[in-house]
Amino acid sequence: MTFWTAGFDVIYSCQDYEFDIAEGLFSVPRVLGIAGALRAARAMHAMMVVCLLALVWGLHLGGLRWPASPPSWRCWFTSTA
């Protein structure tokens, strides 16, 4: 969630690009330019997807399924005893 939030923060900070230059602030758009800041935001959102997939894999939450597939929640409520 951190990468997702940071990505949107960088996108919204592009609106203040001229103000950041006038005040001498060190923001991502000022340092990288607007195009570079949007590329950085895209990379942050991609990292968010990678982290979510790693979470699914790391916690053994099962494979990704098409919406028409049977729900996988049934296995969570069945007893093996």
Helices and strands as residue ranges (DSSP letters): H 2-13, G 14-16, H 17-23, H 28-58, H 74-77
